[in-house]
């Protein structure tokens, strides 16, 4: 079911999304060779609780962790382990938090040490495809306008788009309507409405689009073992235009990256706190 939000509810959701953003920014300084994803999971849970939130994933559908960490060929839902990250790995950190009953949920794929140039390009194109999709989340458009734009961009660079895993509406539930696939045909799907809040999250593979699930019942990997990337933002439809609720700015501050990629999706400049 699609649940339209008031502007007041959207501001609560912004607070939840920004807590996730700040947590990912904290993790950005910790992600390096030798660190385990279990350590990152513990840090994320402690940070969320220390800042007045509730871990959004822990216990959801039986999820055993706060932070989902997907390394290299793992696409999504990777469970934290005691395996140390290695130089050249990439790890997507997918995280949720609840503030005042509303969810924030987004993801960033980090480089670990010295990453191969072809893998860096996969990450770059996947993140660019996220903003290509967000631009289509506007009054008058439909769900598959977003997915079609992401698909054209990713496939135009020689990559493949995962079909079985999609973005979603977001609010008092982690998964509300509508589903937001990262592929599709322009002009199809539900019409966007003022007050919709969604998580847009392209999952793009270097090789085949085909996937498989590991025996842990959670981790999804590429069938050919090639790397995958995943980036996600929370977005609201405000005055007919996409308004970012989450940000990568805390990550960029931690990593010394200068970027204005989010500016077009904000009515007011973001002030980091």
N, C-alpha and C positions, 0 to 999 in steps of 0.2 A: 504494500500500500504506500502511495506517495503522501507524505505529510508536509504540507506547506508551513513555513515558519514565519512568525512575525519578525519585525526588525529587532525587537528586544530578544527574542529567542536566538536570532542569528548572532547577536553580540555575545550571548552566553557561549554559543558554539565557537565563536572566535577565541574566547578565553581558553576553552578546552583544546582547540587546535594549536594555539600558541604554547600551551604547556608541552604538547608533543614536540613542537618545533624547538623549544628550549632544551628539552631532554635530548633530542638528536644533536643539538649543538654541543651539549656537554659530552656526548659520546664521541663526537668528531675528534676531540683531543685525545681520546683513549684508544682509538682504532689504529693499531700498528702491529707489525710482526711480533709474535710471541704472546699476544693477548688472546684469551679464549672467549668464545661467544657466551659461555656461561658467566664469565666475569662481566661482560657487557650487559647481560640480562639482569644481574644483581644490581648493577649501577643504575640501570633505567628504573627498576622498581623502586629503589630507595629515593631517587630524585623525584619521581612522580608523587610519592607519598609525602616527602618532605615539603613539597610545594602545594599541598592541599588537594591533590587529585587521587583518583583511584585507578589502578592499572586496568585498562579497558579490555585487554585480551585474556588476562589471567582468569582461568575458570570458564571463559566463554566457549561454549560447545565442547567443554572439557579441555581446553588449551592449558598446558602445564607451565606456561611461561608468560612473562610480561612482554618480552621482545622477541619477535620472530627474526631469525638471522639466516639468510640464504646465501651460501657461498658458491661462487663460480657457476657451475652448471645448475645449481639449485635456483629455481625460479621464485617460489614463494613458500611460506609456511615452514621454513627451515627451523627445526628445534635447536636451541643452544646446546653446545657440547663442550667437552674439555679439550677438544682439538685446538691447538694454538693456530691462529691465523699466520699465514706465511707470506713472505714478500712476493708480490705479484698477484695475490688474490684480489677479488672484489667481493664485497659483502653488502647485500641489501638489508637494511634495518627497518623493519615495519613495526609500527608502534601505535598503540591506542591509549587514550586516557579519558576518564570521565570527570567532568566538573559540573556541579549543580545538575546532575542527571543527564547531561548531554555529552555525546562522544566527540572527541577529536581523533583522527586516524590518518596518518600519512607516513611516507616512506622515502628513503634516499639510499642510493647505491654508492658505497664508499670504495675508493681505491686503497689498497693496503701496500704501502711501500712503492716499489717500481713496477708499474703495470704495463703490459705490452700495448703498443700503440693501437693495434687493431681492437683491443678490448676497450681502451680509452674512447675510441670512436663509437663503439656500441653504446657506451654510457652517454656520450654526448648526444647522439641522435635520439636515444630513448628519452632523455630529458627534454630535448627540443620538441619531440612529438607530444609530450605532455602539454606544453604551451600551445602547440598547434591545435590540440583538442579543446583546450580551455577556451580559446577564441571562438569556438563554435557553440559554446554553452551560452546562448543568448535568446532573447525574445524572438519568436517566429521560427526558430529552429526546432529540430526533433532529435531524439536520442541518437539515432544512427548518423546524424551529421557529425557528431563528435567522433564516433568510432571510425567513420569513413575517412575523416581527415587524418587521424592517427595512423590508420592502415596505409593510406597513400604515402604518407611521409616516411614511415618505417620501411615499407617494401620498396619505395623509391631509392632507398639507400642500400638495398640488398639484404635486409633483415626480414625476419618472419614474426608474425603476431600470434600470440597464444590465444586460442579460441575458448577453452574451457573455463578460464578465470577472467572475471570482469570487475569493473568498478561498480558503485552502488550508491543509492541514497543513504543519507546519514542523519542522525538526530538523537532521539532518546533510545533508539536501537542502533546497534552497529550496522545492521543491514536493513535498510528500508528500500522502497521503490524509488526510482526505477533502477533496474540493472543497467549498467553503462559499459557495453562491450567496447573493445578497442579495435573493432572492425565493423563493417556494415555497408549499407547502401544509402547514399545521401537522400534525405526526404522521408525516410521511414522511421517508425517508432513513435513513442509518446511525445506530445508537444510540450516543450518547456514552459513552465509557469513561474510567475513572480513568487519568490519565497521558497523555491526548491533549493535544497542543499544536497550536494553530491560529493563523492570521492571519485576523482578521475585518476586512473592509475594504469598507464601502459606497461605491459610486461612483454618485452621484446627479446627475441632470441637471435644469436649470431647465425645459427644453422637452422635446423628443421623447427617447425612450429609444434611438432608432436611432443607429447609429454608422458611422464609416468610418475606414479606415486611410490615412495619408498615404504618399506615394511613398518616404519614407525607410525604409519597412518596419517602423517601430516605433510612431510616434506615432498614437494613437487619438483621434479628435475627434467631437464631436456633429455629427450630420448637418445640424442646423438652425443651427449656429454659435452657439448660446446657451451660457452658462457651465456648467461641471460642477465638482463638488467631490468630494474623496476623502480619507477619514481611515481610519487602520489601526492596530490594536493587536495585539500578540502575547499570547495567553492560554493558560493551562494549566488542565486540570481537576484540581483538588487537593481531596481530601476531599469530592468530589461537587459542588464549587462552582467558579465561574470565578475564576482568580487572574491578575491582570495581571502580565505580565513587562516590558512597555514602559511608558513614561510620557510625558505631555506636560508634566510639571512643569518640566523644564529650559527648554522653550519659554516657559511662562508666567512663569518667573522672569525670563527675558530681556526679556519684553514687559511686565512689571509687571501680569500678570493674576492675580487671586486666584480659586482654584477648589477645590472639594472633590469634583468629579465622579468621581474615581477611588477615593475612600476606601472605598466599599462593596465594592470588588474586591481589597482587600488585607487580609491577616491582621494585618500589622504596618505601622505608618506608614512611608512612604518617607522616607529620610534622604538629602537631596541631597549629592553629593560632587563 
